[in-house]
Amino acid sequence: MLDLQQSFTHEKPLFDHYPLNIFNRNARDSPAAYGLIVLNYSKSSIDKWLTESIWSGARIRACADGGSNELHQFTLDKTETRLGHFTPNFIIGDLDSVKPETRQFYEQKFNVPFIEMKDQDTTDFTKCLEEFQKKMDAEPLEHIYVFCTFAGRFDQAMSIIHTLYLYPKLNIFLVSDQDVTFLLKPGLNRIHGIQSPMCGTYCGLIPFAGPVKALTNGLQWNLDEKMELNYNTLISTSNAYSEPKNEFVTVNTPESLVWSMTFAETVQDDQ
């Protein structure tokens, strides 16, 4: 296998990703400036991973339309410990999915602004990211963590992935109840946290935008210069990590590429 560091000249960009560090606030590279978005149908994700420390540590917190229903129910599930501790800065979208009781709860109890945008050429997720970008002029963010699901409608799952490609300059981590998914950038990518107890068994490299020849190091089944990720031939799903695990996995890619990694099955919800 090629030495991936040597295969890049010094002009090539290097990107370090720490997708699991938000769940360990004591981690050395824990994100200092991040935002949170709750999407519709994300209840299983927030039930499992959202804590008060994660919520309160975010600089910007928002719900995309029906995501407000999920956060509302999450709050009501344990009112005595959650009421008033999980309030978004704003709720945005075309607002066709917000339940009346949800709107009443956030407007009357917590004075949360609802931003209605009727444009049907954009999703509630992209509307939310557009608002984030406006606020990031005054409140820069290193990462945006998005609580979501891939277990429902296929077209909505594809729309969420598509959004990663629409905002390649933002460091967006999609958090489901099973895994974390994000976009690797053209260049040399290092995915950290492989040795973390949060890290699960499986990972994948998915060429959603077209054929990609990528080089990897640290996987059970590495990709080399002779292999092309292509929906007509090969995609790398249900891959795993080399044993013993490296400190990080390296992916050298000329194009953007979706990376997904599972959480450890033994990690317990600490709600």
Backbone bond lengths (Angstrom), bond angles and torsions (degrees), N, CA, C in turn:
res aa  C-N    CA-C-N  psi(-1)  N-CA   C-N-CA  omega(-1)  CA-C   N-CA-C  phi
1 M - - - 1.462 - - 1.531 109.47 -
2 L 1.338 115.41 140.73 1.452 121.03 178.89 1.522 110.75 -64.86
3 D 1.313 116.15 149.43 1.455 120.61 168.72 1.527 105.93 -77.16
4 L 1.318 116.08 108.33 1.460 120.20 -171.92 1.521 112.20 -66.05
5 Q 1.320 116.66 -32.12 1.459 118.32 178.04 1.524 110.05 -65.08
6 Q 1.339 116.88 -41.53 1.456 120.17 -178.42 1.521 111.68 -73.72
7 S 1.352 117.30 -23.79 1.461 119.89 -177.92 1.522 112.08 -71.95
8 F 1.353 116.64 -11.66 1.450 121.50 177.29 1.526 109.13 -107.41
9 T 1.300 115.83 139.46 1.458 119.24 173.13 1.526 108.11 -79.68
10 H 1.325 115.22 168.90 1.459 119.15 -176.77 1.515 112.33 -66.06
11 E 1.368 117.94 -17.42 1.454 119.90 179.70 1.521 112.67 -76.66
12 K 1.323 116.92 -18.56 1.456 119.80 -176.30 1.525 110.78 -73.52
13 P 1.339 117.29 141.60 1.464 119.47 -177.70 1.531 112.39 -73.08
14 L 1.331 114.95 149.48 1.455 122.38 177.56 1.523 108.10 -119.62
15 F 1.333 116.26 130.96 1.463 121.68 -179.04 1.520 109.33 -125.09
16 D 1.337 115.66 124.13 1.457 121.46 176.68 1.528 108.94 -104.80
17 H 1.330 115.87 128.37 1.461 121.77 -177.88 1.527 109.45 -116.52
18 Y 1.342 115.72 132.47 1.467 121.87 179.07 1.536 108.77 -125.38
19 P 1.320 118.05 67.22 1.476 120.48 -171.39 1.519 115.45 -66.41
20 L 1.326 118.15 -22.83 1.461 120.74 -174.92 1.526 113.57 -97.73
21 N 1.318 117.29 -7.87 1.463 119.46 -171.47 1.521 114.17 -69.54
22 I 1.321 117.26 -21.88 1.463 119.08 177.88 1.524 110.90 -63.80
23 F 1.327 116.26 -25.26 1.465 120.66 -178.37 1.528 111.76 -86.40
24 N 1.320 115.85 -3.63 1.463 121.43 175.39 1.516 107.41 -133.00
25 R 1.322 116.13 90.10 1.464 120.65 -173.54 1.520 112.53 -67.42
26 N 1.349 117.03 -9.84 1.466 120.20 176.96 1.526 112.12 -93.24
27 A 1.330 117.06 0.21 1.458 120.40 -178.31 1.530 110.19 -63.84
28 R 1.325 114.83 148.11 1.472 120.79 -176.97 1.523 111.50 -59.49
29 D 1.322 116.89 -37.27 1.463 121.07 -178.12 1.524 111.17 -110.15
30 S 1.311 117.14 34.70 1.460 121.16 177.63 1.525 109.47 -60.96
31 P 1.351 118.23 135.32 1.466 120.06 -175.75 1.522 112.22 -64.09
32 A 1.305 115.74 130.77 1.455 120.50 -178.74 1.520 111.72 -87.46
33 A 1.316 117.22 -28.98 1.461 121.53 -176.53 1.522 109.01 -133.23
34 Y 1.313 115.54 104.88 1.468 118.98 -179.37 1.520 110.34 -142.00
35 G 1.327 115.31 161.11 1.453 121.93 175.93 1.517 109.91 -121.18
36 L 1.324 115.96 162.38 1.463 122.06 179.88 1.525 109.75 -127.42
37 I 1.328 115.31 139.36 1.459 122.11 173.95 1.524 108.14 -129.43
38 V 1.316 116.55 135.10 1.461 122.18 175.46 1.526 107.92 -109.73
39 L 1.329 116.43 118.61 1.459 121.69 178.35 1.532 110.98 -94.10
40 N 1.316 115.54 168.06 1.464 121.29 176.67 1.534 110.17 -63.13
41 Y 1.311 116.06 150.36 1.469 124.36 178.04 1.538 112.78 63.33
42 S 1.324 116.87 25.18 1.467 120.41 -176.64 1.527 112.77 -97.98
43 K 1.324 118.20 12.35 1.467 120.58 -172.34 1.526 112.55 -57.12
44 S 1.344 117.63 -41.44 1.470 119.52 -179.24 1.523 111.14 -64.24
45 S 1.325 116.47 -32.13 1.462 120.96 179.88 1.526 111.57 -73.13
46 I 1.328 117.35 -47.74 1.463 118.44 -178.36 1.527 110.67 -71.47
47 D 1.328 117.14 -32.26 1.466 119.19 176.13 1.528 110.93 -58.89
48 K 1.316 115.83 -37.21 1.461 120.00 -174.07 1.521 113.52 -86.74
49 W 1.336 117.39 -35.42 1.466 118.70 -168.38 1.525 115.81 -119.65
50 L 1.319 118.81 -20.51 1.459 118.87 -174.72 1.528 110.85 -80.91
51 T 1.313 115.50 124.16 1.466 122.55 177.12 1.520 109.30 -121.54
52 E 1.315 115.65 165.67 1.459 119.37 179.24 1.521 111.14 -64.09
53 S 1.332 117.50 -35.87 1.462 119.83 -179.41 1.531 111.02 -67.75
54 I 1.326 116.94 -38.90 1.468 119.91 176.79 1.518 110.25 -65.24
55 W 1.341 116.76 -43.99 1.470 120.89 -178.50 1.525 110.93 -65.57
56 S 1.311 116.89 -49.51 1.463 120.12 -176.12 1.518 112.35 -69.16
57 G 1.347 117.34 -24.13 1.454 120.73 179.61 1.516 114.10 -76.99
58 A 1.333 117.32 -13.39 1.466 120.92 -178.40 1.525 110.97 -77.73
59 R 1.321 116.03 143.93 1.462 120.50 178.41 1.531 111.85 -82.55
60 I 1.336 115.96 -32.16 1.461 121.39 176.58 1.525 107.54 -132.85
61 R 1.337 117.02 133.42 1.460 122.50 -179.22 1.522 107.85 -131.97
62 A 1.331 116.51 130.34 1.464 118.87 -175.90 1.520 111.02 -148.67
63 C 1.326 114.84 159.82 1.467 122.11 171.73 1.516 108.37 -117.36
64 A 1.312 115.99 138.98 1.453 121.52 173.75 1.524 107.84 -95.20
65 D 1.316 115.75 104.02 1.466 123.31 175.94 1.533 112.37 47.94
66 G 1.353 117.30 -110.41 1.460 121.34 -176.11 1.509 114.56 -62.62
67 G 1.314 118.23 -12.71 1.454 120.47 173.84 1.521 111.43 -60.75
68 S 1.330 116.16 -24.79 1.465 119.82 177.76 1.521 111.03 -65.46
69 N 1.338 117.41 -34.39 1.471 120.41 176.42 1.522 111.01 -63.81
70 E 1.342 115.52 -39.63 1.464 120.43 -179.72 1.528 110.53 -65.47
71 L 1.326 116.66 -44.73 1.467 120.43 -179.37 1.532 110.36 -68.86
72 H 1.320 116.50 -37.16 1.463 120.88 177.13 1.527 110.82 -59.77
73 Q 1.332 116.79 -49.07 1.461 120.51 179.90 1.523 111.09 -65.37
74 F 1.320 116.56 -38.76 1.465 121.92 176.26 1.534 110.00 -56.87
75 T 1.328 117.01 -41.97 1.455 121.65 179.17 1.527 111.26 -67.45
76 L 1.333 116.46 -43.86 1.461 120.50 -178.37 1.518 112.59 -67.76
77 D 1.334 117.27 -26.13 1.469 120.28 -179.88 1.525 111.90 -59.32
78 K 1.334 116.48 -33.28 1.468 120.98 179.43 1.536 108.16 -140.09
79 T 1.314 114.65 65.54 1.459 120.79 -173.23 1.524 112.66 -55.06
80 E 1.325 116.60 -40.05 1.461 119.90 -172.96 1.527 112.56 -64.37
81 T 1.335 117.98 -26.38 1.468 120.27 -179.32 1.527 113.06 -109.95
82 R 1.325 117.73 -17.15 1.469 119.99 -173.39 1.525 114.87 -108.46
83 L 1.336 117.72 -22.71 1.456 120.24 -175.80 1.529 110.27 -59.77
84 G 1.315 115.65 124.53 1.455 121.34 179.48 1.506 115.40 85.06
85 H 1.333 116.48 -6.75 1.467 120.20 -178.08 1.530 112.82 -103.17
86 F 1.326 117.71 -6.53 1.470 120.99 -178.31 1.532 108.92 -133.03
87 T 1.321 114.97 59.79 1.459 120.79 -178.36 1.523 110.13 -102.10
88 P 1.345 118.57 124.54 1.471 120.42 -179.79 1.524 111.50 -75.59
89 N 1.324 115.70 157.25 1.460 120.87 175.12 1.522 111.43 -73.60
90 F 1.326 116.36 -30.62 1.463 120.93 176.87 1.525 109.47 -162.84
91 I 1.327 114.37 161.50 1.470 122.69 175.31 1.520 106.17 -126.42
92 I 1.332 116.60 129.79 1.460 119.88 -170.67 1.523 111.27 -137.04
93 G 1.327 116.35 153.44 1.454 122.74 176.88 1.516 109.86 147.60
94 D 1.343 116.48 -168.22 1.461 116.98 173.34 1.531 110.59 -79.07
95 L 1.341 115.29 -7.32 1.468 124.17 171.58 1.523 113.38 63.99
96 D 1.324 116.71 23.96 1.463 119.62 178.43 1.526 112.42 -80.68
97 S 1.340 116.87 -12.55 1.468 120.43 -177.76 1.525 113.10 -104.42
98 V 1.329 117.42 -8.21 1.465 119.83 -177.95 1.535 109.90 -72.82
99 K 1.331 115.79 125.40 1.455 120.70 178.47 1.535 109.57 -73.65
100 P 1.332 117.80 146.76 1.468 120.03 -179.86 1.525 112.90 -55.60
101 E 1.341 117.04 -39.86 1.457 119.35 -178.61 1.533 111.74 -69.34
102 T 1.335 115.56 -28.80 1.469 119.31 176.61 1.526 110.20 -69.42
103 R 1.323 116.01 -45.65 1.462 119.63 -179.78 1.532 111.03 -63.29
104 Q 1.313 115.96 -43.01 1.458 119.86 178.45 1.533 111.18 -61.09
105 F 1.332 115.92 -41.96 1.470 121.71 -178.90 1.530 110.95 -59.55
106 Y 1.340 117.19 -50.31 1.464 119.87 -174.89 1.535 112.52 -78.85
107 E 1.331 117.63 -34.49 1.461 118.94 179.87 1.524 112.11 -73.45
108 Q 1.322 117.07 -46.29 1.462 120.13 -172.76 1.526 112.85 -82.01
109 K 1.336 117.27 -38.73 1.457 119.59 -177.65 1.528 112.91 -82.39
110 F 1.354 116.15 -35.82 1.469 118.61 -170.01 1.535 113.82 -127.94
111 N 1.334 116.55 2.16 1.469 120.43 175.96 1.531 112.26 56.01
112 V 1.327 116.70 38.77 1.467 121.53 178.94 1.530 109.12 -77.53
113 P 1.325 118.96 128.57 1.471 120.04 178.48 1.534 111.95 -73.17
114 F 1.323 115.48 137.88 1.463 123.06 173.01 1.519 107.35 -105.08
115 I 1.333 116.27 122.32 1.466 121.63 -178.21 1.516 107.90 -106.81
116 E 1.315 116.50 110.74 1.467 121.04 -176.95 1.525 110.13 -94.67
117 M 1.327 115.76 124.46 1.462 122.28 177.31 1.522 107.65 -130.40
118 K 1.308 116.64 114.75 1.467 121.57 -171.89 1.529 114.49 -86.31
119 D 1.318 117.86 -5.59 1.464 121.42 -177.79 1.527 110.57 -54.82
120 Q 1.338 117.28 117.02 1.465 121.71 -177.97 1.534 112.49 -91.48
121 D 1.310 117.14 2.33 1.468 120.47 174.74 1.527 111.77 -89.92
122 T 1.323 116.91 -3.21 1.462 121.49 176.48 1.519 108.69 -126.56
123 T 1.309 116.27 152.83 1.459 120.96 178.55 1.523 110.34 -88.47
124 D 1.317 115.92 168.45 1.466 119.35 176.42 1.521 110.87 -63.25
125 F 1.323 116.58 -33.39 1.465 121.26 177.34 1.524 110.58 -63.17
126 T 1.332 117.75 -48.30 1.470 119.64 -179.83 1.522 111.40 -67.82
127 K 1.311 117.39 -35.07 1.467 119.88 175.13 1.531 109.84 -58.83
128 C 1.315 115.10 -42.37 1.464 120.36 -179.94 1.534 110.91 -64.30
129 L 1.323 116.61 -42.93 1.463 119.86 179.42 1.523 111.50 -66.33
130 E 1.310 117.71 -35.00 1.465 120.03 176.37 1.526 110.52 -62.32
131 E 1.325 116.77 -41.00 1.461 120.31 178.07 1.526 110.58 -67.84
132 F 1.323 116.32 -37.76 1.467 120.60 176.48 1.520 110.25 -58.95
133 Q 1.331 116.30 -45.09 1.460 119.34 -177.60 1.530 111.87 -62.04
134 K 1.315 117.00 -35.88 1.467 119.74 176.28 1.521 110.64 -62.91
135 K 1.321 115.87 -43.69 1.457 120.61 -177.20 1.524 111.78 -74.59
136 M 1.338 116.65 -24.92 1.467 120.11 -178.63 1.517 112.90 -70.27
137 D 1.329 117.84 -14.27 1.466 119.93 174.41 1.535 110.18 -61.88
138 A 1.343 115.00 -36.16 1.460 119.83 179.55 1.524 112.17 -100.36
139 E 1.326 116.89 -19.34 1.468 122.26 -175.35 1.525 108.73 -134.84
140 P 1.344 117.63 76.90 1.469 120.26 -176.63 1.529 111.59 -60.18
141 L 1.329 115.09 142.53 1.461 121.52 179.83 1.526 110.17 -122.43
142 E 1.331 115.38 141.77 1.456 120.00 174.10 1.523 111.10 -83.27
143 H 1.333 115.96 -37.34 1.456 120.95 -175.86 1.525 110.40 -142.40
144 I 1.337 115.46 155.45 1.457 121.85 170.85 1.521 107.26 -125.41
145 Y 1.331 116.70 120.99 1.463 122.15 178.54 1.521 107.99 -100.53
146 V 1.324 115.76 128.70 1.458 121.60 -174.39 1.522 108.92 -118.87
147 F 1.323 116.63 115.53 1.463 121.11 176.76 1.524 108.35 -82.11
148 C 1.336 115.76 124.54 1.457 120.56 -171.82 1.526 109.78 -153.16
149 T 1.332 115.80 -172.26 1.454 121.10 174.08 1.522 108.92 -143.85
150 F 1.328 115.22 151.04 1.462 121.44 171.42 1.527 110.31 -115.66
151 A 1.340 115.85 13.94 1.464 120.40 -173.26 1.521 113.41 -94.92
152 G 1.318 117.57 -2.22 1.454 120.08 -177.43 1.517 112.56 -101.67
153 R 1.341 115.73 -125.88 1.463 120.85 -177.51 1.524 111.04 -69.54
154 F 1.327 115.43 134.86 1.464 121.12 -178.84 1.524 111.32 -62.91
155 D 1.347 117.57 -41.77 1.463 119.49 -176.93 1.527 111.23 -65.45
156 Q 1.325 117.57 -34.92 1.457 119.37 177.48 1.527 111.55 -70.35
157 A 1.335 115.94 -36.70 1.469 119.37 176.72 1.527 109.92 -62.09
158 M 1.330 117.02 -42.91 1.467 120.37 179.13 1.528 111.13 -65.94
159 S 1.318 116.67 -34.66 1.459 120.14 178.34 1.529 110.92 -64.70
160 I 1.334 116.46 -38.68 1.467 120.20 178.41 1.525 110.24 -63.84
161 I 1.341 117.14 -44.46 1.466 120.90 177.58 1.529 110.43 -63.45
162 H 1.322 116.36 -42.77 1.465 121.02 179.09 1.524 111.48 -56.01
163 T 1.327 116.18 -36.02 1.462 120.63 -178.84 1.523 111.75 -63.32
164 L 1.336 117.65 -31.91 1.468 119.57 176.00 1.526 110.69 -58.41
165 Y 1.328 116.20 -39.74 1.469 120.45 -179.11 1.524 112.00 -74.23
166 L 1.328 117.36 -24.66 1.461 120.20 178.68 1.528 111.99 -74.26
167 Y 1.331 116.15 -23.50 1.467 120.80 -177.40 1.531 109.85 -128.08
168 P 1.329 117.58 62.48 1.470 120.27 -174.25 1.526 113.64 -66.81
169 K 1.325 117.82 -20.86 1.462 119.97 -178.52 1.527 112.49 -83.27
170 L 1.324 116.95 -14.34 1.460 120.58 176.84 1.527 109.02 -89.35
171 N 1.307 115.91 141.76 1.463 121.04 177.42 1.527 108.36 -91.88
172 I 1.323 115.36 90.88 1.463 122.26 -174.03 1.519 109.70 -104.67
173 F 1.333 116.68 127.15 1.455 122.37 174.18 1.527 108.16 -111.70
174 L 1.327 116.05 122.18 1.460 122.00 176.89 1.531 108.51 -90.94
175 V 1.326 116.33 118.49 1.464 121.31 -174.94 1.523 109.39 -110.12
176 S 1.333 116.59 111.35 1.465 121.00 172.31 1.517 108.27 -103.34
177 D 1.316 117.23 -178.93 1.462 118.72 178.70 1.520 111.51 -71.65
178 Q 1.340 117.69 -14.89 1.462 121.53 -176.15 1.519 114.19 -108.62
179 D 1.334 117.47 -30.28 1.463 118.57 -169.84 1.519 113.04 -156.42
180 V 1.332 114.67 173.05 1.460 123.43 173.04 1.523 107.43 -119.11
181 T 1.332 115.93 132.40 1.457 121.62 -177.23 1.521 109.15 -128.87
182 F 1.332 116.49 137.58 1.463 119.60 179.34 1.520 110.20 -156.96
183 L 1.323 115.11 173.94 1.457 121.61 -174.78 1.526 110.36 -99.92
184 L 1.327 115.17 123.24 1.460 120.29 170.72 1.517 108.41 -79.62
185 K 1.309 116.76 143.30 1.453 121.28 -174.71 1.531 110.36 -98.68
186 P 1.333 117.08 156.21 1.462 118.84 175.93 1.522 110.61 -57.88
187 G 1.314 116.60 120.98 1.452 121.53 -176.06 1.515 110.26 138.14
188 L 1.304 115.31 -157.23 1.460 122.08 -179.64 1.524 108.84 -99.65
189 N 1.326 116.14 116.14 1.461 122.55 -177.13 1.524 109.98 -109.24
190 R 1.332 115.53 134.55 1.462 120.34 174.99 1.531 108.05 -119.68
191 I 1.326 116.28 118.81 1.462 121.86 179.65 1.521 107.93 -97.93
192 H 1.331 116.50 112.38 1.460 122.32 -176.42 1.531 110.44 -93.02
193 G 1.314 115.55 168.96 1.457 121.13 177.04 1.509 114.58 92.48
194 I 1.328 117.10 8.64 1.457 121.30 -177.04 1.531 111.06 -64.38
195 Q 1.316 117.00 -30.78 1.467 121.19 179.36 1.528 112.72 -88.95
196 S 1.316 117.04 -0.28 1.457 121.22 -179.90 1.530 110.79 -69.42
197 P 1.338 117.63 145.39 1.466 119.54 174.65 1.523 112.83 -64.52
198 M 1.333 117.00 -14.46 1.465 121.09 175.88 1.514 112.23 -75.44
199 C 1.332 117.15 -22.71 1.464 121.70 -172.69 1.524 110.63 -77.47
200 G 1.333 115.93 130.87 1.453 121.38 179.91 1.512 113.09 -88.21
201 T 1.305 115.13 -162.02 1.468 121.63 -173.13 1.515 113.15 -86.28
202 Y 1.320 117.25 -37.70 1.457 120.34 -166.10 1.532 113.24 -108.94
203 C 1.323 114.23 154.82 1.456 121.55 175.75 1.526 108.48 -151.32
204 G 1.322 115.97 167.67 1.457 119.11 -179.23 1.513 112.06 -154.54
205 L 1.333 115.25 155.04 1.461 123.71 175.67 1.521 107.35 -124.03
206 I 1.336 116.70 116.25 1.456 121.12 -170.83 1.532 109.79 -119.71
207 P 1.348 117.76 121.40 1.469 121.07 -177.95 1.536 111.86 -88.81
208 F 1.326 117.45 69.61 1.458 120.82 -175.27 1.522 112.82 -62.58
209 A 1.326 117.75 -32.43 1.466 120.51 -173.18 1.524 113.73 -92.15
210 G 1.332 117.97 -0.30 1.454 120.24 -179.76 1.515 111.67 135.96
211 P 1.337 117.19 175.90 1.468 121.25 -177.13 1.525 112.53 -57.90
212 V 1.334 115.53 139.82 1.464 122.04 -179.62 1.526 108.82 -140.64
213 K 1.323 116.09 133.43 1.460 121.19 169.92 1.520 107.90 -102.70
214 A 1.312 115.89 107.80 1.464 121.71 -177.90 1.522 109.76 -117.49
215 L 1.316 115.92 151.86 1.459 122.75 174.22 1.524 108.52 -111.63
216 T 1.323 117.10 136.21 1.457 119.99 -178.38 1.520 111.45 -128.44
217 N 1.308 114.79 157.75 1.452 122.08 172.86 1.527 108.09 -142.96
218 G 1.336 117.15 136.98 1.448 121.19 179.07 1.512 114.63 102.45
219 L 1.339 117.26 5.95 1.460 121.17 178.82 1.527 110.95 -106.27
220 Q 1.311 115.79 158.06 1.461 119.44 175.72 1.524 110.33 -64.92
221 W 1.334 115.50 -39.98 1.467 120.56 176.48 1.523 107.84 -120.97
222 N 1.339 115.47 91.94 1.456 120.63 -177.81 1.518 111.69 -76.09
223 L 1.312 115.23 155.51 1.458 122.31 174.70 1.519 108.47 -97.57
224 D 1.321 116.54 139.38 1.460 120.23 177.13 1.521 109.91 -120.41
225 E 1.336 115.24 -177.60 1.466 120.66 -173.57 1.522 113.25 -66.92
226 K 1.319 118.50 -13.27 1.466 121.35 179.97 1.526 112.67 -90.39
227 M 1.314 116.89 -7.23 1.459 121.22 -173.46 1.524 110.68 -107.34
228 E 1.314 116.03 139.97 1.458 121.93 177.91 1.522 109.11 -123.12
229 L 1.332 115.56 129.13 1.456 119.79 172.00 1.524 108.09 -79.05
230 N 1.311 116.31 124.52 1.460 121.07 -171.89 1.523 107.80 -160.37
231 Y 1.320 117.08 132.41 1.464 119.53 -178.86 1.523 113.14 -64.05
232 N 1.309 117.38 -17.49 1.465 120.15 177.37 1.522 112.85 -85.48
233 T 1.344 116.33 -12.62 1.459 118.67 -176.54 1.534 112.05 -133.30
234 L 1.317 117.93 -68.54 1.460 121.71 -170.70 1.520 111.21 -138.22
235 I 1.326 116.86 132.27 1.454 121.65 164.04 1.527 107.24 -128.37
236 S 1.316 116.39 153.68 1.462 120.70 -174.46 1.525 109.89 -100.72
237 T 1.334 116.61 90.44 1.460 121.70 174.61 1.521 109.12 -115.46
238 S 1.320 116.18 160.72 1.474 121.96 -177.47 1.525 111.37 52.33
239 N 1.330 115.36 32.86 1.458 119.30 172.20 1.532 107.70 -77.22
240 A 1.305 117.04 172.17 1.463 122.02 -179.61 1.516 108.44 -144.75
241 Y 1.324 116.08 -176.36 1.464 120.64 -175.43 1.522 110.58 -100.87
242 S 1.325 115.27 151.57 1.458 120.01 177.06 1.521 109.64 -64.31
243 E 1.317 116.16 154.44 1.464 121.88 176.08 1.526 109.75 -117.72
244 P 1.322 117.87 129.02 1.465 126.46 -4.57 1.528 111.42 -68.18
245 K 1.310 116.39 155.65 1.457 120.64 -177.74 1.527 111.11 -66.59
246 N 1.320 115.24 138.65 1.457 120.73 172.56 1.530 110.04 -74.78
247 E 1.306 115.37 167.49 1.464 119.70 175.08 1.513 110.60 -64.58
248 F 1.323 116.50 -33.86 1.462 121.37 178.04 1.521 109.62 -150.72
249 V 1.326 115.48 159.59 1.457 122.95 172.03 1.522 107.50 -96.48
250 T 1.322 115.81 139.05 1.465 120.65 178.95 1.517 110.01 -111.03
251 V 1.326 115.80 131.99 1.471 121.92 176.87 1.520 107.98 -129.74
252 N 1.306 114.94 117.00 1.455 123.24 178.55 1.529 105.96 -102.37
253 T 1.337 117.11 110.75 1.455 120.65 -174.43 1.530 111.19 -133.31
254 P 1.325 118.04 137.47 1.463 120.07 177.41 1.530 112.73 -81.11
255 E 1.342 116.92 -14.39 1.460 121.86 -177.99 1.529 109.47 -132.39
256 S 1.314 116.25 162.96 1.465 120.45 175.25 1.523 109.48 -61.36
257 L 1.328 115.27 144.30 1.458 121.16 -172.87 1.520 108.16 -149.05
258 V 1.329 117.53 135.01 1.460 120.93 -179.75 1.525 110.35 -81.86
259 W 1.326 115.32 129.87 1.458 122.84 175.55 1.530 108.01 -114.60
260 S 1.336 115.99 135.94 1.456 120.82 176.19 1.522 108.97 -133.02
261 M 1.337 116.72 140.65 1.462 121.29 -179.23 1.525 109.50 -140.82
262 T 1.322 116.78 137.31 1.457 120.22 -177.10 1.522 111.41 -82.98
263 F 1.331 114.16 155.23 1.449 121.24 169.15 1.530 108.67 -79.75
264 A 1.325 115.92 155.27 1.456 120.22 175.46 1.528 109.69 -65.76
265 E 1.318 116.75 136.44 1.457 121.03 -178.41 1.517 112.12 -67.07
266 T 1.317 117.21 -23.67 1.465 120.84 -175.96 1.527 112.91 -85.69
267 V 1.348 116.43 -8.24 1.464 118.72 179.76 1.524 109.10 -69.00
268 Q 1.306 116.07 127.36 1.453 120.27 -176.46 1.520 110.73 -101.75
269 D 1.289 115.54 144.62 1.461 124.55 175.51 1.525 108.49 -65.69
270 D 1.344 115.25 130.72 1.469 118.16 -177.89 1.517 112.55 -106.95
271 Q 1.342 116.76 22.75 1.467 119.59 178.45 1.521 110.70 -62.81
